[in-house]
Amino acid sequence: MLGVFNTERICAVVSLHRLAELDVGTVLFGHGDPHTHGVAAVLRRAAEATT
């Protein structure tokens, strides 16, 4: 989930884990369409896989 554009990996990991704690139904990015299906579960799985 985290890529080369994250210059401060620790901050990115902390942010991802904080997002994963939320029960969200929609995620909006600065580009592309909103994500509205299974968002909370995807965030939780990504956080679990990222250290």
CHARMM-style PDB file with segment names, atoms N, HN, CA, C and O in Angstrom:
ATOM      1  N   MET     1       0.817  -1.196   0.000  1.00  0.00      PROA
ATOM      2  CA  MET     1       0.000   0.000   0.000  1.00  0.00      PROA
ATOM      3  C   MET     1       0.856   1.253   0.000  1.00  0.00      PROA
ATOM      4  O   MET     1       0.555   2.217  -0.704  1.00  0.00      PROA
ATOM      5  N   LEU     2       1.911   1.240   0.780  1.00  0.00      PROA
ATOM      6  HN  LEU     2       2.155   0.457   1.352  1.00  0.00      PROA
ATOM      7  CA  LEU     2       2.777   2.413   0.825  1.00  0.00      PROA
ATOM      8  C   LEU     2       3.802   2.303  -0.283  1.00  0.00      PROA
ATOM      9  O   LEU     2       4.331   1.223  -0.547  1.00  0.00      PROA
ATOM     10  N   GLY     3       4.079   3.412  -0.924  1.00  0.00      PROA
ATOM     11  HN  GLY     3       3.650   4.290  -0.709  1.00  0.00      PROA
ATOM     12  CA  GLY     3       4.982   3.372  -2.061  1.00  0.00      PROA
ATOM     13  C   GLY     3       6.104   4.386  -1.964  1.00  0.00      PROA
ATOM     14  O   GLY     3       6.395   4.910  -0.889  1.00  0.00      PROA
ATOM     15  N   VAL     4       6.720   4.651  -3.079  1.00  0.00      PROA
ATOM     16  HN  VAL     4       6.484   4.225  -3.952  1.00  0.00      PROA
ATOM     17  CA  VAL     4       7.901   5.507  -3.133  1.00  0.00      PROA
ATOM     18  C   VAL     4       7.594   6.977  -2.856  1.00  0.00      PROA
ATOM     19  O   VAL     4       8.517   7.748  -2.591  1.00  0.00      PROA
ATOM     20  N   PHE     5       6.360   7.377  -2.907  1.00  0.00      PROA
ATOM     21  HN  PHE     5       5.610   6.750  -3.122  1.00  0.00      PROA
ATOM     22  CA  PHE     5       6.016   8.772  -2.675  1.00  0.00      PROA
ATOM     23  C   PHE     5       5.858   9.106  -1.196  1.00  0.00      PROA
ATOM     24  O   PHE     5       5.628  10.264  -0.849  1.00  0.00      PROA
ATOM     25  N   ASN     6       5.978   8.121  -0.328  1.00  0.00      PROA
ATOM     26  HN  ASN     6       6.165   7.180  -0.610  1.00  0.00      PROA
ATOM     27  CA  ASN     6       5.918   8.349   1.111  1.00  0.00      PROA
ATOM     28  C   ASN     6       7.337   8.565   1.615  1.00  0.00      PROA
ATOM     29  O   ASN     6       8.073   7.604   1.837  1.00  0.00      PROA
ATOM     30  N   THR     7       7.720   9.822   1.796  1.00  0.00      PROA
ATOM     31  HN  THR     7       7.122  10.602   1.616  1.00  0.00      PROA
ATOM     32  CA  THR     7       9.094  10.130   2.195  1.00  0.00      PROA
ATOM     33  C   THR     7       9.334   9.908   3.678  1.00  0.00      PROA
ATOM     34  O   THR     7      10.483   9.785   4.103  1.00  0.00      PROA
ATOM     35  N   GLU     8       8.281   9.856   4.469  1.00  0.00      PROA
ATOM     36  HN  GLU     8       7.348   9.956   4.124  1.00  0.00      PROA
ATOM     37  CA  GLU     8       8.399   9.575   5.904  1.00  0.00      PROA
ATOM     38  C   GLU     8       7.547   8.349   6.212  1.00  0.00      PROA
ATOM     39  O   GLU     8       6.389   8.463   6.614  1.00  0.00      PROA
ATOM     40  N   ARG     9       8.137   7.188   6.018  1.00  0.00      PROA
ATOM     41  HN  ARG     9       9.078   7.095   5.692  1.00  0.00      PROA
ATOM     42  CA  ARG     9       7.399   5.933   6.132  1.00  0.00      PROA
ATOM     43  C   ARG     9       6.719   5.765   7.491  1.00  0.00      PROA
ATOM     44  O   ARG     9       5.574   5.316   7.548  1.00  0.00      PROA
ATOM     45  N   ILE    10       7.388   6.111   8.570  1.00  0.00      PROA
ATOM     46  HN  ILE    10       8.318   6.476   8.523  1.00  0.00      PROA
ATOM     47  CA  ILE    10       6.791   5.940   9.899  1.00  0.00      PROA
ATOM     48  C   ILE    10       5.502   6.745  10.012  1.00  0.00      PROA
ATOM     49  O   ILE    10       4.503   6.245  10.529  1.00  0.00      PROA
ATOM     50  N   CYS    11       5.514   7.985   9.535  1.00  0.00      PROA
ATOM     51  HN  CYS    11       6.325   8.392   9.116  1.00  0.00      PROA
ATOM     52  CA  CYS    11       4.299   8.810   9.577  1.00  0.00      PROA
ATOM     53  C   CYS    11       3.199   8.210   8.708  1.00  0.00      PROA
ATOM     54  O   CYS    11       2.028   8.232   9.086  1.00  0.00      PROA
ATOM     55  N   ALA    12       3.567   7.678   7.557  1.00  0.00      PROA
ATOM     56  HN  ALA    12       4.519   7.661   7.250  1.00  0.00      PROA
ATOM     57  CA  ALA    12       2.583   7.066   6.663  1.00  0.00      PROA
ATOM     58  C   ALA    12       1.966   5.832   7.304  1.00  0.00      PROA
ATOM     59  O   ALA    12       0.759   5.616   7.199  1.00  0.00      PROA
ATOM     60  N   VAL    13       2.783   5.023   7.964  1.00  0.00      PROA
ATOM     61  HN  VAL    13       3.764   5.198   8.048  1.00  0.00      PROA
ATOM     62  CA  VAL    13       2.272   3.817   8.630  1.00  0.00      PROA
ATOM     63  C   VAL    13       1.331   4.202   9.767  1.00  0.00      PROA
ATOM     64  O   VAL    13       0.266   3.605   9.922  1.00  0.00      PROA
ATOM     65  N   VAL    14       1.715   5.183  10.551  1.00  0.00      PROA
ATOM     66  HN  VAL    14       2.581   5.668  10.425  1.00  0.00      PROA
ATOM     67  CA  VAL    14       0.858   5.644  11.657  1.00  0.00      PROA
ATOM     68  C   VAL    14      -0.469   6.157  11.102  1.00  0.00      PROA
ATOM     69  O   VAL    14      -1.528   5.842  11.644  1.00  0.00      PROA
ATOM     70  N   SER    15      -0.419   6.940  10.034  1.00  0.00      PROA
ATOM     71  HN  SER    15       0.441   7.196   9.594  1.00  0.00      PROA
ATOM     72  CA  SER    15      -1.646   7.466   9.425  1.00  0.00      PROA
ATOM     73  C   SER    15      -2.542   6.343   8.917  1.00  0.00      PROA
ATOM     74  O   SER    15      -3.758   6.377   9.106  1.00  0.00      PROA
ATOM     75  N   LEU    16      -1.943   5.356   8.277  1.00  0.00      PROA
ATOM     76  HN  LEU    16      -0.955   5.329   8.123  1.00  0.00      PROA
ATOM     77  CA  LEU    16      -2.719   4.225   7.768  1.00  0.00      PROA
ATOM     78  C   LEU    16      -3.411   3.487   8.909  1.00  0.00      PROA
ATOM     79  O   LEU    16      -4.581   3.121   8.790  1.00  0.00      PROA
ATOM     80  N   HSD    17      -2.703   3.268  10.005  1.00  0.00      PROA
ATOM     81  HN  HSD    17      -1.753   3.566  10.101  1.00  0.00      PROA
ATOM     82  CA  HSD    17      -3.299   2.578  11.148  1.00  0.00      PROA
ATOM     83  C   HSD    17      -4.417   3.400  11.782  1.00  0.00      PROA
ATOM     84  O   HSD    17      -5.415   2.842  12.238  1.00  0.00      PROA
ATOM     85  N   ARG    18      -4.257   4.708  11.812  1.00  0.00      PROA
ATOM     86  HN  ARG    18      -3.446   5.161  11.442  1.00  0.00      PROA
ATOM     87  CA  ARG    18      -5.326   5.561  12.343  1.00  0.00      PROA
ATOM     88  C   ARG    18      -6.560   5.505  11.447  1.00  0.00      PROA
ATOM     89  O   ARG    18      -7.686   5.444  11.941  1.00  0.00      PROA
ATOM     90  N   LEU    19      -6.350   5.526  10.141  1.00  0.00      PROA
ATOM     91  HN  LEU    19      -5.436   5.576   9.740  1.00  0.00      PROA
ATOM     92  CA  LEU    19      -7.480   5.414   9.213  1.00  0.00      PROA
ATOM     93  C   LEU    19      -8.184   4.075   9.369  1.00  0.00      PROA
ATOM     94  O   LEU    19      -9.409   3.998   9.279  1.00  0.00      PROA
ATOM     95  N   ALA    20      -7.415   3.027   9.601  1.00  0.00      PROA
ATOM     96  HN  ALA    20      -6.420   3.089   9.674  1.00  0.00      PROA
ATOM     97  CA  ALA    20      -7.984   1.684   9.734  1.00  0.00      PROA
ATOM     98  C   ALA    20      -8.866   1.558  10.970  1.00  0.00      PROA
ATOM     99  O   ALA    20      -9.706   0.660  11.032  1.00  0.00      PROA
ATOM    100  N   GLU    21      -8.696   2.425  11.943  1.00  0.00      PROA
ATOM    101  HN  GLU    21      -8.014   3.154  11.893  1.00  0.00      PROA
ATOM    102  CA  GLU    21      -9.529   2.403  13.152  1.00  0.00      PROA
ATOM    103  C   GLU    21     -10.918   2.985  12.915  1.00  0.00      PROA
ATOM    104  O   GLU    21     -11.827   2.771  13.716  1.00  0.00      PROA
ATOM    105  N   LEU    22     -11.084   3.716  11.821  1.00  0.00      PROA
ATOM    106  HN  LEU    22     -10.345   3.890  11.170  1.00  0.00      PROA
ATOM    107  CA  LEU    22     -12.364   4.357  11.517  1.00  0.00      PROA
ATOM    108  C   LEU    22     -13.294   3.390  10.796  1.00  0.00      PROA
ATOM    109  O   LEU    22     -12.844   2.545  10.022  1.00  0.00      PROA
ATOM    110  N   ASP    23     -14.572   3.515  11.048  1.00  0.00      PROA
ATOM    111  HN  ASP    23     -14.938   4.202  11.676  1.00  0.00      PROA
ATOM    112  CA  ASP    23     -15.565   2.702  10.356  1.00  0.00      PROA
ATOM    113  C   ASP    23     -16.107   3.526   9.185  1.00  0.00      PROA
ATOM    114  O   ASP    23     -17.218   4.053   9.235  1.00  0.00      PROA
ATOM    115  N   VAL    24     -15.296   3.620   8.140  1.00  0.00      PROA
ATOM    116  HN  VAL    24     -14.393   3.192   8.100  1.00  0.00      PROA
ATOM    117  CA  VAL    24     -15.641   4.481   7.008  1.00  0.00      PROA
ATOM    118  C   VAL    24     -16.348   3.698   5.907  1.00  0.00      PROA
ATOM    119  O   VAL    24     -16.141   2.496   5.746  1.00  0.00      PROA
ATOM    120  N   GLY    25     -17.171   4.392   5.168  1.00  0.00      PROA
ATOM    121  HN  GLY    25     -17.340   5.369   5.298  1.00  0.00      PROA
ATOM    122  CA  GLY    25     -17.865   3.784   4.046  1.00  0.00      PROA
ATOM    123  C   GLY    25     -17.410   4.335   2.705  1.00  0.00      PROA
ATOM    124  O   GLY    25     -17.682   3.750   1.657  1.00  0.00      PROA
ATOM    125  N   THR    26     -16.711   5.473   2.747  1.00  0.00      PROA
ATOM    126  HN  THR    26     -16.490   5.948   3.599  1.00  0.00      PROA
ATOM    127  CA  THR    26     -16.242   6.117   1.521  1.00  0.00      PROA
ATOM    128  C   THR    26     -14.857   6.701   1.753  1.00  0.00      PROA
ATOM    129  O   THR    26     -14.582   7.270   2.810  1.00  0.00      PROA
ATOM    130  N   VAL    27     -13.992   6.556   0.763  1.00  0.00      PROA
ATOM    131  HN  VAL    27     -14.216   6.093  -0.095  1.00  0.00      PROA
ATOM    132  CA  VAL    27     -12.678   7.191   0.791  1.00  0.00      PROA
ATOM    133  C   VAL    27     -12.537   8.013  -0.477  1.00  0.00      PROA
ATOM    134  O   VAL    27     -12.788   7.534  -1.583  1.00  0.00      PROA
ATOM    135  N   LEU    28     -12.131   9.266  -0.290  1.00  0.00      PROA
ATOM    136  HN  LEU    28     -11.927   9.655   0.608  1.00  0.00      PROA
ATOM    137  CA  LEU    28     -11.928  10.181  -1.413  1.00  0.00      PROA
ATOM    138  C   LEU    28     -10.452  10.540  -1.502  1.00  0.00      PROA
ATOM    139  O   LEU    28      -9.831  10.889  -0.498  1.00  0.00      PROA
ATOM    140  N   PHE    29      -9.902  10.456  -2.686  1.00  0.00      PROA
ATOM    141  HN  PHE    29     -10.407  10.172  -3.502  1.00  0.00      PROA
ATOM    142  CA  PHE    29      -8.516  10.829  -2.916  1.00  0.00      PROA
ATOM    143  C   PHE    29      -8.482  12.098  -3.747  1.00  0.00      PROA
ATOM    144  O   PHE    29      -9.524  12.568  -4.205  1.00  0.00      PROA
ATOM    145  N   GLY    30      -7.313  12.649  -3.944  1.00  0.00      PROA
ATOM    146  HN  GLY    30      -6.467  12.266  -3.572  1.00  0.00      PROA
ATOM    147  CA  GLY    30      -7.169  13.856  -4.734  1.00  0.00      PROA
ATOM    148  C   GLY    30      -7.311  13.604  -6.223  1.00  0.00      PROA
ATOM    149  O   GLY    30      -7.258  14.538  -7.022  1.00  0.00      PROA
ATOM    150  N   HSD    31      -7.489  12.361  -6.595  1.00  0.00      PROA
ATOM    151  HN  HSD    31      -7.532  11.602  -5.946  1.00  0.00      PROA
ATOM    152  CA  HSD    31      -7.644  11.996  -8.005  1.00  0.00      PROA
ATOM    153  C   HSD    31      -8.498  10.736  -8.082  1.00  0.00      PROA
ATOM    154  O   HSD    31      -8.552   9.966  -7.122  1.00  0.00      PROA
ATOM    155  N   GLY    32      -9.145  10.524  -9.176  1.00  0.00      PROA
ATOM    156  HN  GLY    32      -9.102  11.150  -9.955  1.00  0.00      PROA
ATOM    157  CA  GLY    32      -9.947   9.314  -9.365  1.00  0.00      PROA
ATOM    158  C   GLY    32     -11.306   9.380  -8.692  1.00  0.00      PROA
ATOM    159  O   GLY    32     -11.677  10.378  -8.073  1.00  0.00      PROA
ATOM    160  N   ASP    33     -12.027   8.292  -8.836  1.00  0.00      PROA
ATOM    161  HN  ASP    33     -11.726   7.482  -9.339  1.00  0.00      PROA
ATOM    162  CA  ASP    33     -13.376   8.186  -8.276  1.00  0.00      PROA
ATOM    163  C   ASP    33     -13.330   7.814  -6.798  1.00  0.00      PROA
ATOM    164  O   ASP    33     -12.339   7.251  -6.333  1.00  0.00      PROA
ATOM    165  N   PRO    34     -14.398   8.123  -6.051  1.00  0.00      PROA
ATOM    166  CA  PRO    34     -14.473   7.704  -4.656  1.00  0.00      PROA
ATOM    167  C   PRO    34     -14.541   6.177  -4.566  1.00  0.00      PROA
ATOM    168  O   PRO    34     -15.088   5.510  -5.444  1.00  0.00      PROA
ATOM    169  N   HSD    35     -13.982   5.651  -3.499  1.00  0.00      PROA
ATOM    170  HN  HSD    35     -13.538   6.192  -2.785  1.00  0.00      PROA
ATOM    171  CA  HSD    35     -14.091   4.215  -3.219  1.00  0.00      PROA
ATOM    172  C   HSD    35     -15.192   4.055  -2.177  1.00  0.00      PROA
ATOM    173  O   HSD    35     -15.156   4.680  -1.118  1.00  0.00      PROA
ATOM    174  N   THR    36     -16.176   3.204  -2.493  1.00  0.00      PROA
ATOM    175  HN  THR    36     -16.205   2.695  -3.354  1.00  0.00      PROA
ATOM    176  CA  THR    36     -17.347   3.109  -1.620  1.00  0.00      PROA
ATOM    177  C   THR    36     -17.715   1.680  -1.218  1.00  0.00      PROA
ATOM    178  O   THR    36     -18.703   1.486  -0.509  1.00  0.00      PROA
ATOM    179  N   HSD    37     -16.960   0.693  -1.643  1.00  0.00      PROA
ATOM    180  HN  HSD    37     -16.158   0.851  -2.218  1.00  0.00      PROA
ATOM    181  CA  HSD    37     -17.329  -0.688  -1.344  1.00  0.00      PROA
ATOM    182  C   HSD    37     -16.249  -1.373  -0.522  1.00  0.00      PROA
ATOM    183  O   HSD    37     -15.121  -1.540  -0.986  1.00  0.00      PROA
ATOM    184  N   GLY    38     -16.590  -1.766   0.686  1.00  0.00      PROA
ATOM    185  HN  GLY    38     -17.506  -1.630   1.063  1.00  0.00      PROA
ATOM    186  CA  GLY    38     -15.666  -2.509   1.529  1.00  0.00      PROA
ATOM    187  C   GLY    38     -14.447  -1.727   1.973  1.00  0.00      PROA
ATOM    188  O   GLY    38     -13.392  -2.308   2.226  1.00  0.00      PROA
ATOM    189  N   VAL    39     -14.581  -0.428   2.069  1.00  0.00      PROA
ATOM    190  HN  VAL    39     -15.438   0.044   1.863  1.00  0.00      PROA
ATOM    191  CA  VAL    39     -13.441   0.441   2.354  1.00  0.00      PROA
ATOM    192  C   VAL    39     -12.837   0.161   3.730  1.00  0.00      PROA
ATOM    193  O   VAL    39     -11.618   0.034   3.846  1.00  0.00      PROA
ATOM    194  N   ALA    40     -13.649   0.062   4.758  1.00  0.00      PROA
ATOM    195  HN  ALA    40     -14.640   0.165   4.664  1.00  0.00      PROA
ATOM    196  CA  ALA    40     -13.127  -0.156   6.111  1.00  0.00      PROA
ATOM    197  C   ALA    40     -12.346  -1.460   6.187  1.00  0.00      PROA
ATOM    198  O   ALA    40     -11.286  -1.508   6.812  1.00  0.00      PROA
ATOM    199  N   ALA    41     -12.849  -2.506   5.567  1.00  0.00      PROA
ATOM    200  HN  ALA    41     -13.710  -2.467   5.059  1.00  0.00      PROA
ATOM    201  CA  ALA    41     -12.151  -3.795   5.586  1.00  0.00      PROA
ATOM    202  C   ALA    41     -10.826  -3.727   4.834  1.00  0.00      PROA
ATOM    203  O   ALA    41      -9.835  -4.315   5.267  1.00  0.00      PROA
ATOM    204  N   VAL    42     -10.805  -3.024   3.724  1.00  0.00      PROA
ATOM    205  HN  VAL    42     -11.610  -2.547   3.372  1.00  0.00      PROA
ATOM    206  CA  VAL    42      -9.561  -2.870   2.948  1.00  0.00      PROA
ATOM    207  C   VAL    42      -8.522  -2.115   3.768  1.00  0.00      PROA
ATOM    208  O   VAL    42      -7.352  -2.496   3.793  1.00  0.00      PROA
ATOM    209  N   LEU    43      -8.942  -1.052   4.436  1.00  0.00      PROA
ATOM    210  HN  LEU    43      -9.893  -0.742   4.416  1.00  0.00      PROA
ATOM    211  CA  LEU    43      -8.012  -0.287   5.266  1.00  0.00      PROA
ATOM    212  C   LEU    43      -7.469  -1.144   6.406  1.00  0.00      PROA
ATOM    213  O   LEU    43      -6.279  -1.080   6.714  1.00  0.00      PROA
ATOM    214  N   ARG    44      -8.326  -1.940   7.032  1.00  0.00      PROA
ATOM    215  HN  ARG    44      -9.293  -1.992   6.782  1.00  0.00      PROA
ATOM    216  CA  ARG    44      -7.872  -2.812   8.131  1.00  0.00      PROA
ATOM    217  C   ARG    44      -6.871  -3.837   7.630  1.00  0.00      PROA
ATOM    218  O   ARG    44      -5.846  -4.064   8.272  1.00  0.00      PROA
ATOM    219  N   ARG    45      -7.152  -4.463   6.488  1.00  0.00      PROA
ATOM    220  HN  ARG    45      -7.985  -4.279   5.966  1.00  0.00      PROA
ATOM    221  CA  ARG    45      -6.225  -5.457   5.932  1.00  0.00      PROA
ATOM    222  C   ARG    45      -4.898  -4.814   5.560  1.00  0.00      PROA
ATOM    223  O   ARG    45      -3.841  -5.400   5.793  1.00  0.00      PROA
ATOM    224  N   ALA    46      -4.939  -3.625   4.991  1.00  0.00      PROA
ATOM    225  HN  ALA    46      -5.798  -3.149   4.803  1.00  0.00      PROA
ATOM    226  CA  ALA    46      -3.703  -2.929   4.618  1.00  0.00      PROA
ATOM    227  C   ALA    46      -2.883  -2.591   5.865  1.00  0.00      PROA
ATOM    228  O   ALA    46      -1.661  -2.744   5.865  1.00  0.00      PROA
ATOM    229  N   ALA    47      -3.543  -2.140   6.913  1.00  0.00      PROA
ATOM    230  HN  ALA    47      -4.536  -2.016   6.913  1.00  0.00      PROA
ATOM    231  CA  ALA    47      -2.832  -1.804   8.147  1.00  0.00      PROA
ATOM    232  C   ALA    47      -2.212  -3.053   8.771  1.00  0.00      PROA
ATOM    233  O   ALA    47      -1.080  -3.012   9.253  1.00  0.00      PROA
ATOM    234  N   GLU    48      -2.946  -4.152   8.762  1.00  0.00      PROA
ATOM    235  HN  GLU    48      -3.866  -4.186   8.371  1.00  0.00      PROA
ATOM    236  CA  GLU    48      -2.425  -5.397   9.326  1.00  0.00      PROA
ATOM    237  C   GLU    48      -1.190  -5.883   8.558  1.00  0.00      PROA
ATOM    238  O   GLU    48      -0.306  -6.510   9.142  1.00  0.00      PROA
ATOM    239  N   ALA    49      -1.127  -5.603   7.283  1.00  0.00      PROA
ATOM    240  HN  ALA    49      -1.845  -5.093   6.808  1.00  0.00      PROA
ATOM    241  CA  ALA    49      -0.018  -6.064   6.437  1.00  0.00      PROA
ATOM    242  C   ALA    49       1.150  -5.074   6.424  1.00  0.00      PROA
ATOM    243  O   ALA    49       2.190  -5.354   5.827  1.00  0.00      PROA
ATOM    244  N   THR    50       0.986  -3.922   7.076  1.00  0.00      PROA
ATOM    245  HN  THR    50       0.142  -3.695   7.561  1.00  0.00      PROA
ATOM    246  CA  THR    50       2.002  -2.877   7.006  1.00  0.00      PROA
ATOM    247  C   THR    50       2.562  -2.597   8.398  1.00  0.00      PROA
ATOM    248  O   THR    50       1.821  -2.355   9.351  1.00  0.00      PROA
ATOM    249  N   THR    51       3.868  -2.638   8.487  1.00  0.00      PROA
ATOM    250  HN  THR    51       4.470  -2.835   7.713  1.00  0.00      PROA
ATOM    251  CA  THR    51       4.521  -2.341   9.760  1.00  0.00      PROA
ATOM    252  C   THR    51       5.565  -1.275   9.567  1.00  0.00      PROA
ATOM    253  OT1 THR    51       6.230  -0.881  10.525  1.00  0.00      PROA
TER     254      THR     51
END
